[in-house]
Amino acid sequence: MSSASDILLNIVCPLLGTITAYQMFFAPYWDVSKALRRGSLNDLNPLPWAFLMGNCLGWVLYSVLTQVRGVS
């Protein structure tokens, strides 16, 4: 039987992290959708998405390299 701390650390916290990440990544959806319909960025700043992409690629590269090298 799992203890309360096991449930909190292995189920609740990862679930909250996943929900938070989805909210963060989908937050600009309506603004991007509006800019696409308009055909112009106007005041929409695309720079944060470049950094977001770089961050994601960095973490993917890190996970691949740690799997190859056997580092945990």
VEXDREN-2710 file (C-alpha; in Angstrom, 1 decimal):
% VEXDREN-2710
k/r/px/py/pz
1/MET/0.0/0.0/0.0
2/SER/1.3/3.4/-0.9
3/SER/1.9/6.1/1.7
4/ALA/0.5/9.6/1.4
5/SER/4.0/10.9/0.6
6/ASP/4.4/8.4/-2.2
7/ILE/1.1/9.4/-3.8
8/LEU/1.9/13.1/-3.4
9/LEU/5.4/12.8/-4.9
10/ASN/4.7/10.2/-7.6
11/ILE/1.2/11.2/-8.7
12/VAL/0.0/14.6/-7.5
13/CYS/3.1/16.7/-8.1
14/PRO/3.8/15.3/-11.6
15/LEU/0.2/15.8/-12.5
16/LEU/0.2/19.4/-11.3
17/GLY/3.5/20.0/-13.2
18/THR/1.9/18.6/-16.4
19/ILE/-1.2/20.8/-16.1
20/THR/0.9/23.9/-15.4
21/ALA/3.1/23.2/-18.4
22/TYR/0.1/22.7/-20.7
23/GLN/-1.4/26.0/-19.5
24/MET/1.9/27.8/-20.1
25/PHE/2.4/26.4/-23.6
26/PHE/-1.2/27.0/-24.7
27/ALA/-1.6/30.5/-23.1
28/PRO/-0.8/32.4/-26.3
29/TYR/-3.1/30.3/-28.4
30/TRP/-5.8/33.0/-29.0
31/ASP/-3.3/35.7/-29.7
32/VAL/-1.4/33.6/-32.3
33/SER/-4.7/32.5/-33.8
34/LYS/-5.8/36.1/-34.1
35/ALA/-2.5/37.1/-35.7
36/LEU/-2.8/34.3/-38.2
37/ARG/-6.3/35.4/-39.2
38/ARG/-5.1/39.0/-39.5
39/GLY/-2.0/38.0/-41.4
40/SER/0.2/40.3/-39.4
41/LEU/2.0/40.1/-36.0
42/ASN/1.3/43.8/-35.1
43/ASP/2.3/44.0/-31.4
44/LEU/2.7/40.2/-30.9
45/ASN/6.3/39.5/-29.9
46/PRO/7.6/36.2/-31.3
47/LEU/10.9/36.3/-29.4
48/PRO/9.7/34.4/-26.3
49/TRP/8.8/31.4/-28.6
50/ALA/12.3/31.3/-30.0
51/PHE/13.6/31.0/-26.4
52/LEU/10.9/28.5/-25.6
53/MET/12.0/26.4/-28.6
54/GLY/15.6/26.6/-27.6
55/ASN/14.8/25.6/-24.1
56/CYS/12.8/22.5/-25.2
57/LEU/15.5/21.5/-27.7
58/GLY/18.1/21.8/-24.9
59/TRP/16.2/19.5/-22.6
60/VAL/15.7/17.0/-25.4
61/LEU/19.4/17.1/-26.2
62/TYR/20.2/16.7/-22.5
63/SER/17.9/13.7/-22.1
64/VAL/19.4/12.0/-25.2
65/LEU/23.0/12.6/-24.0
66/THR/22.3/11.3/-20.5
67/GLN/20.7/8.2/-21.9
68/VAL/23.7/7.6/-24.3
69/ARG/26.3/8.1/-21.6
70/GLY/24.3/6.3/-18.9
71/VAL/24.3/9.2/-16.5
72/SER/21.4/9.5/-14.1
END
